[in-house]
Amino acid sequence: MILEVAILPVIAGKNAEFEAAFRQASTIISSMKGYISHELQTCIEDGNKYLLLVHWETLEDHTIGFRGSAEYQEWRKLLHHFYDPFPVVEHYSITQAYGESAK
């Protein structure tokens, strides 16, 4: 399993519109092969900044399967115009796990 991590800097004043579009886009990503789960968190210190965490079975499920799909084009149309600057997306694998998620 891998974790996709993206900090999403949303244009000021577009939060409600972004969150509504994200709810719609969530149905797209959750239907993809290799998708496990995702969550969107709002930064407490900067309400225009969001953290997107997506669990995928493999890196390729995200980078090739999702990003190479027609569904990704719809995802882009729904969300990418909200970002300034465009987010950096990184991928992580578990080194050590503790607590509830380690069970």
Protein Blocks (a to p, Z undefined) as FASTA:
>chain_A
ZZddddddddehilmmmmmmmmmmmmmmmmpghiabdcddddfklmkbccdddddfblkl
mmmmmmmpmklmmmmmmmmmmgccdddddddddfbdghjllZZ
